[in-house]
């Protein structure tokens, strides 16, 4: 069974977003992802470095070329660590084509929610979260 996100073709980017966090959530998230067996890499200008998140990464992320990548179920989600107050991963919507893919994304979103303590959204790529219409929401109470 193939799946296409509602009102979305399968050629665009989507984002998993958890707004309203503190920088330490990023560090806790990386630790949890590694503990749960996710593939996690951190690169600076294309060179792998230890996947350790420090606050200083955010102060220089625009200039330093950081990329945090999380892999699971043949999906790749990446973040340039632009904001210490918003967990944000970007992925290709074509990676989400089966019910198993959706389950994997929702499980990842739940893990982010559990660490961050805030609702997590799957949205189309956007420059402003306030105008994005979520495809899925994993709320704090879910």
C-alpha positions in Angstrom: 0.0 0.0 0.0 1.4 3.4 -1.0 0.6 6.5 1.0 0.7 10.2 0.0 0.5 12.9 2.7 -2.8 14.7 2.4 -2.7 17.8 0.1 1.0 17.0 -0.7 2.8 15.5 -3.6 5.6 13.0 -2.8 8.4 15.3 -4.1 8.6 17.9 -1.4 10.2 18.3 2.0 8.5 17.9 5.3 9.5 18.8 8.8 9.2 17.3 12.2 9.0 20.3 14.6 8.9 20.6 18.4 8.7 24.4 19.2 9.3 26.0 22.6 12.2 24.0 24.1 15.5 24.8 25.7 18.9 23.8 24.1 19.4 21.0 26.6 16.5 19.1 25.0 18.7 18.7 22.0 21.4 17.0 24.1 18.9 14.8 25.8 17.3 13.9 22.5 20.6 12.7 21.0 21.3 10.6 24.1 17.9 9.0 23.9 18.1 8.4 20.2 21.4 6.7 20.6 20.2 4.6 23.5 17.1 3.5 21.5 19.2 2.3 18.6 18.6 5.1 16.1 21.4 6.0 13.7 22.7 9.4 14.7 25.5 11.4 13.2 26.7 15.0 13.6 28.9 16.6 11.0 30.6 19.9 10.7 31.2 21.0 7.1 30.7 17.4 6.0 33.2 16.0 8.5 31.8 13.6 11.2 32.3 14.7 14.8 31.1 13.2 18.1 27.3 13.5 18.3 27.5 15.7 21.4 25.2 18.7 21.5 26.6 21.8 23.4 25.0 25.2 23.6 27.9 26.7 21.6 26.7 24.8 18.5 23.7 27.0 18.2 25.6 30.3 18.5 27.7 29.4 15.5 25.4 27.0 13.6 24.7 29.4 10.7 28.4 29.8 10.1 29.8 26.4 11.2 27.9 24.1 8.9 26.6 21.7 11.4 24.2 18.9 10.4 22.6 16.4 12.8 21.2 13.4 11.0 18.9 10.7 12.3 18.2 7.5 10.4 15.6 4.8 10.8 13.6 2.5 8.5 15.4 3.7 5.4 14.4 7.3 6.3 16.9 10.2 6.8 15.9 13.2 8.9 18.4 16.1 9.3 18.7 19.3 11.2 21.1 22.2 10.7 20.7 23.1 14.4 19.4 26.6 13.5 17.5 27.2 16.8 18.1 26.1 20.3 14.5 26.7 21.1 12.9 24.5 18.4 13.7 20.9 17.6 13.4 20.7 13.8 14.2 17.9 11.4 13.7 17.9 7.7 13.1 14.9 5.5 11.9 14.0 2.0 8.2 13.2 1.9 8.8 10.4 -0.5 10.4 8.4 2.4 6.9 8.2 3.9 5.0 5.9 1.5 3.7 3.0 3.5 1.8 2.5 6.8 5.0 1.1 8.3 6.8 4.4 7.3 4.1 6.4 9.0 4.3 4.3 12.1 8.1 4.9 12.2 7.6 8.6 11.8 5.0 8.7 14.6 7.2 6.7 16.9 10.1 9.1 16.2 7.7 12.0 16.9 6.6 10.4 20.2 10.3 10.0 21.2 10.9 13.7 20.5 7.7 14.5 22.5 8.8 12.3 25.4 12.2 14.1 25.7 11.0 17.6 24.9 7.8 17.6 26.8 6.0 19.6 24.1 3.7 18.7 21.2 5.5 17.6 18.0 4.2 18.4 14.5 4.8 17.0 11.0 4.3 19.9 8.6 5.2 20.7 5.0 8.5 22.6 4.7 7.9 26.1 5.8 9.6 29.3 6.8 7.0 30.1 9.4 5.4 27.5 11.6 2.5 29.8 12.3 1.2 29.4 8.7 1.9 25.6 8.4 -1.0 23.2 8.4 0.2 20.1 10.3 -0.2 16.6 8.7 0.1 15.0 12.1 0.4 16.2 15.7 1.7 14.2 18.6 0.4 16.1 21.6 1.7 16.0 25.2 -1.3 14.0 26.3 -1.1 11.4 23.5 
